[in-house]
Amino acid sequence: MKEDFYDILGVGKSASESEIKKAYRKKAIKYHPDKNPGDSKAEENFKKAAEAYEVLGNKDKRAKYDQFGHSAFDGSGGFGGAGMNMDDIFSQFGDIFGSAFGGGFGGFGGGSRRPKGSNLRIRVKLDLAEIVNGVEKKIKVKRKVKAEGVTYKTCSTCNGSGQVTRITNTILGRMQSSSTCPSCGGSGEMVSNRPSNSDANGLVVKEETVLVKIPAGVEDGMQLKVSGKGNDSAGNGIPGDLIVLINENEHPFLKREGNNLHFDLYISISEAVLGVSKEIETVNGNVRIKLEAGIQSGKILRLRGKGLSSINSYGNGDLLVHVNVWTPKTLNKEQRTFFEQMKENDNFIPSPEKGEKSFFEKVKDMFS
C-alpha cells in the first residue's frame, strides 16, 4: 500500500500551505542527491517527498486527495514522482530551494533547469458502466514532437546554462540576479539544423495513440494526468503532460449520487396490495427483489454494495430503489364501482403505523 502523503512530509492533515512547503523543503534538502551521492534509498525518499508535495502543495489536488486518497490519481500517471526522471522533479520544484545548493536546483550537482513542454487537454466521455468497472481508453492525440533530423547546439547567449546573470549597481552596492535565458528559453540549447517541415523549435505535429487507464469510481469533472504525453520541449527539455477531463454521460434510468445509484420502480396498485417479485436492470446485470404485500409508495429499498466502487478502494456504494405506486388515471365502470365500495372500507382508509417514517425522514436516511 502506498504511503500517506502527509506521513511522508511529516505533517498533519490540518497543516497550512506554508507548513507543507517548509516540510517539503526540509525533506528534500535532507535527501537531495548532492548530499547523498550514490544512495538509492535517499533518492527514493527524495522522489516520494516531491510526489507528496506536488499533490499537497496544490489546493485542488489536495482536496481530491483528502476525499479520494491515492486512487484520485491512479490510472492517470498522477504525479508519479517515485517513477519520474530526477530532472522532471527539479524542473517543477526548483523555486522551493532558492540558493540551498549553490544557487541552482537543476540536477545532480546544480546546473540549469530543464524547460518543460506545454500540456495538452482532452475530454473523455464515459458511460456509467465504464465508470462502475473502470476502463482503458485508446485516445488519438496530436502532439508536438522533435522532427526527424533536427539537431541542437549550445546556446551562445548563456553558454548552455539556461540562465543569464545580470549585475546592477545600486545604492546598496552591486546586485546580482539570474533569469531564464531569452534565447533558448532555459534549455541551454538552440536549433542548429531545422528540417523544413518543422517549426522554429524543430518540432512537428504528430498523431499518437495514448492508452489512458481510468479507475473505477471517477466523477464528472475529475481530471487525470498522463505524464510525458503533452508537447515536447525544444533541446534537452522534458515533455509536457496530457490532462484528461472526465465527462459522464447520463444514464437512461439510473441516477448517480456519489457512490450510490438511484432507481425509480413503478408498480401497480394491485402489486402493492398483493406483493410482487420484480427484476431490476443494473449496470452489472439484473437483480430480483421481493416487495411485501401492502408496500407503501415512497418506500426506499437499499441494495447494499450494488452501487459504484469507491475510487479510493473503500468499498462499494448502494443501489437505492424508490418504490412508486402507479395510480390509474382512467377506470371502467366495474373498476370504478369496486373502488367506490372500498372508499369506506377500513382496509382502504389511510392509517400509518407509528413505525412508518415521514418523507423527510426517508430523505434523511437516504443521504446518511
PyMOL commands that set and color helices and strands:
alter all, ss='L'
color gray80, all
select helices_A, chain A and resi 5-9+17-31+40-56+59-72+81-83+86-96+128-133+269-274+333-342+346-348+359-367
alter helices_A, ss='H'
color red, helices_A
select strands_A, chain A and resi 120-126+135-146+151-154+163-170+173-180+189-193+203-214+223-226+242-248+254-257+260-268+276-282+285-291+300-303+319-326
alter strands_A, ss='S'
color yellow, strands_A
deselect
rebuild
show_as cartoon
